Amino acid sequence: MMNPAHRLALPALALIALVRSAAGQGTLVADSVSSPGLAANLLGDRFVRPVAVYLPPSYSREKTRRYPVLYMLHGATSVPEEWLDGKTYQGLDLKATLDSLIGAGAIPELLVVMPNADNRLGADWYANSPALGNWEDFIVHDLIRQVDKTYRTEARRDRRAVYGHSMGGFGALAISFRHPDLFGLVYVASPALVALTGPIGPAGQVWPMLAEVTRWQDARPRVQIFLGLAAALDGSRTSPRLFDSLPYDVGPDGKPVVHRAVEAHWRARMPPDLASAMVRRGGRAPAILIEAGSEEKGLLEGISALRGRLDSLHVSYADTVFEGGHIDKVRDRLTNHVLPAVARWLGFRPT
């Protein structure tokens, strides 16, 4: 997540043009993808979405070579430029990191695709919504199709991975479970609000705040991320607050009141239930890697619920808890853990 005041500062990296690097370095391309399913969103967000694409050093020289692809889904109130600006995440410059790791023979040459999924709420949760637009379709249909058509990719499941941070972790899990034919590896870091626990459990403080919203335009900034979740999971084109119902509210005695039908509807669109649905359909689960910081108590409760469901389904995964909070070690984790894990999954042996 980032400061909302900086959310829309897209030109900061000069990604408005093709950036060609010196020999031995990769190339950063400013692309865009038109997504018809986003055109009818009620926020007025653009349906042509910026996409940053990293092309590895040999891409311009080896004209017939094809490459595996890593898709990266950013978090709420964030944009892909934060991975690239050399300051937001402990000085992370992902292009320089990729160039360095590839040059050192630590990871293979690959494409990295970073779509911009920011909206006026700062949160769409990569879900299809009648209110926010079809963000899942943007990833699954429009983005992947254009990338495979435009670039020399190895366009198959066992050469395509997805990484998501925070809201992007929710999206990476949900999309991978709904479309297990697309990604062979899903790596999620601090996946946010993946189950109705913690801050969005029955006693969560978010529900009274959401209940007070009458128009989405008037929602307080601290509520907007949760409003985005409500609009993503129970979106409405007729309600001025963008969603129909909430699974919980507070009774006269101050205790939580559970609306079972709404709760079931929300659960059905969240990663644990989507994993169950995948298994029922006979889908082949991707390789799953999960990590989060030791200080992320609320998120860890959701991850625990997800682990319990995966265990009950006999779906394999690996998870790690590192010391720190939500964005404390993004640079270290991407450089020393995420990218090497993708390399190992691709069968690459460091030189």
N, C-alpha and C positions, 0 to 999 in steps of 0.2 A: 504494500500500500504506500501511497505517497501523499504529500500535502495537496489537497484538492486545488489549491491556488495554482499549482504547477501542472495540473493534469493535462491541459490542452496546449502546452508549450511544445508543440510538435516540431517546429523548425529548428529546435535547439541543436540538433546534430547535423544539420545540412543534409538530411536524408531526402531532401526534395530533388536531389539529382543523383545520378549514378556516381559512386565514389570508387575510383580505380586505385588499387594499392600497388606498391612496388612489387617487383618480382619476389616470389616466395611468400607473398601475403595474399589473403583472400580479398574479395570484393563485396561491398555492401550495396545492395540495390534497393531503391525506393520504388516499390510496386504498389498496385492497388487492385482490389477485387470488388466487382459489382455483385451485390447480393439481393435479388428481387424480394426475398422473404423478409428483408429488413425495411423495405420501402414503406410499409404501412404502419410503422411504429408510431406510437402516440406522443413520443417525446420530441419529434422533429429531428432525430439523429440521421446523419447521412447514411445512405445505403451503399455508397462506394467507400470501401474501407481501406485505409493505408495498411500496407504490409511491408515489413523490412525483411529482406532475404539475404543471408550470408552465402556467398559462393566460395568454395575452397580454392586454394592457390592454383591448382592445375586445371580448373574449370575452363578457362579461356584458351588453354593450350591443347588439351586432349579432347578434341572435338567429338569423339564418339563415346567417350567414357560416361557412364552413369553413376549416380551417387545415392547413398541412403539419405534419409531426411529425418531431422528432428524438428518437430513442431513445439513451440513454446507459448503457453497461454499465461498471460499476466494476471495479476490480482486486481481487486477492486480499487477504484480511484487511482489506477496506475495506467501506464502506457509502455510499449516496448522500449522506447528511448531510454528508460531508466536503466535497462541492462547495458546500455551502450554509451552512456554519457560520461563515464569515468569519475562519477562523484556520488550518485545516489546510493548505491549499495557498496559501501566501504571502498569506493574507488574502482568498482568493476567497470571495465571496458570489454564487453563480451567479444567484440571483433578481435581485439588485441589478444585476449585469452585464447580464442580459437586458433589464431595464427600461431601463437606460441606453442600450444599443445600439439598442433599438427606438425609444426616445424621440428619439435623435439621428438616426434615419433611416438607420442603418448596416446594419441587418439587418431582414428582414420580421418581422411578427408570426407566431409559430409556437407549437405546443405542444412541450414538452420532457418526456419521460417517463423516469423514473429508477427502475427496479426494484431492490429489495434482493435480491441473490443470495448473501448471506453464508451460510455454514454452519459447523458445528462444527469443521471443518478449516481454515476460512478460504479454501477453494478448491474450486470445483466445475467450473470451466473451461467453464461453459455447455454442457455435453455431456450426452447421455442416458446414464445409467449404472444398471445394476441395483443398485449399491451406494448411490450418492448421490442417485438420483432422476433424473427426466427434465427436466433444466434447459433443454435445447434446446427441448423441447416447451412448457415454461413460457413462453419468449419467443415462439416461432413461432406457437403455437396460442392459449394462454390469454391472454397479455398483449395481444398485438396485437388479438385478437378483442374483448377487453373494452374496450380503449381506443377502437377504432372504433365500438363499440356505445354507449359511454357519452358520448363527447365528439364534438364536431362536427369531425371530421377529414376531410381529403382522402385517402380510404382507397385509395391506389394507389401503385404502385412509384415513379413519378416525383415523388411528393410525400412520400416517406418515406425518411429517412436514419438511419444508425446510427453512433454514435461509441463506441469502446471504448478504455480505458486499461489497459495491462499485461495481466492475465488477461482483462479485457474486450476487449482488442484481439484476443486469440486467439479469443474467442467471437464477436466481430463478424465476423471473417474466415471462421471455420468456418461460421457460420450463413448468411452471405451467399453463400458458395460452394455450400452445400447447398440453399439456397432463393433462387436469384437473382431470383425473381419478387417478393420482398418489399421489398428495399431497392434504391433506385437509386444511393445513395452510401454507401460505407463508409469512414470516416475512423478510422484506428487510430493511437494514440499509444503508443510503447514497447511494441508487442505482445510478450508474453512467451512463451518456449518454443514458438515456432511450428514448429520443426523440431528433429530430433535432432542438434543441434550445441551447441557451447559447454558449459554446465553439464550438459546432458543428452545430450551426445555419448558415443560409446563409452567414452572415458576419463574421463567426468565423475565427480566425487567423490560425486555423489548416490547412485549405484547401490549401493555397499557399505552406505551408511546405510539405504537402503530395504530391502536384503536382510536387515538385522538386525531389522526390524520384525516382530513376531509378532502383536501386537494393535494395532489402530489407536488405541485409547485411550492406549497407552503411547508413541506416537511423540513424539519431541522436537519442540518448536515449530519449529525450523529445518527439520525434515523434512516437516512437515505439508503445506506447499504442494505438494511433489513427490509426497507420498502421495495428495493430492487429484488430481493429474494421473494417477497410475497407476490410481486408482479410477475416474476419468472415462473413460480410454481402454481399460482392461482390467478393468472392475469385476466383482466376484464377490459373490454373495449368501451364499456358503458359507464363504469364507475369512475368518477373524477379522481379517486385515489389509486386507480390502476389495478386493484385487486378486489375480489368479492368477499372472501371470508378469512378469518384467522382460526387456527386450530385451538387456541387457548385464550381465555380471558380471566378476569378476576371476579369472583363471586362477592356477594354482600358481606360475607364473613372474612374476606381477604384471601381466601384460598383459591387455587386455580380451578377453573372450570374447563373441562375437556370436551371439545366438539368432535366426536369420534369420526364422523364421516369426513370432515375437513382434514382432521389429522391423518386419516388413511390416504386421502388424496395427496397431501403433501409428502407423506412417506413414500408413496409410489413413485415419486419423481426424484428421490434422493438416492445417493449411491448404494446404501445397504440393500434397499428393495430392488434397485436396478440390477445389482449383482444376483439376487435371487431370481429375477426374471430372466437374466441371461442364462443361468444354469437350467432353468425350466425349459427354455427354448433349445437347449443343447448347444449353446454357443461355447466356443473355445476361449477360455479366459486368457487375457494377455499376461505376460510377466508383470508383476506389480511390486513396486518399491515405494515405500511410504516413509517420510521423515518429518519430524517436528521438533521444536525447541522445548527444553525442559520447563520453561516459564510460561508455556502456552496452555494453561490449565483448561480453559474452556474448549479449545480445539482438541486437546488430548482426550477429553471425554467423548467427543464425536468420533475420533480415530479409534478409541477403544470399542465403541459400538460397531464400527465398520469391521474391525478385526474379529469381533465375536461373530458377526454374520459370515465373514469369509471362512472362518474356522468351521462353522456349522455346515457350510456348503462344500467343505474340503477343497477350497480354492487356495492355492499356494500364494504366498506373498512374503516379503521381507520388510521389516520396519526398524527404524532407528530413531532414538531420541538423543539429540545433541544438546550441549549446554548453551542456553541462550534463549532469546525471544524471537518474535515473529520475523523480523528482518535483520537480526543481528549478524548473521553469518552467511548472507546470500552469496557474496563473492567466494568465500571459502568453500561453501557447499557445492556451488556450480563448478568451480575449478577443480577441486580435489575429490569430489564424490559423484556428482551428477554426470558430467561429461565422461569421466573414466568408466562409470557404470554403463552408459550407453555404448561405449567402445567395447566393453566386455560382452555385452549382449549381442553386438554385431559380430562377435567372434574375432575381434582384432587383438593382436598381440603386440604390446609396445616393443619398440626396437631399442 
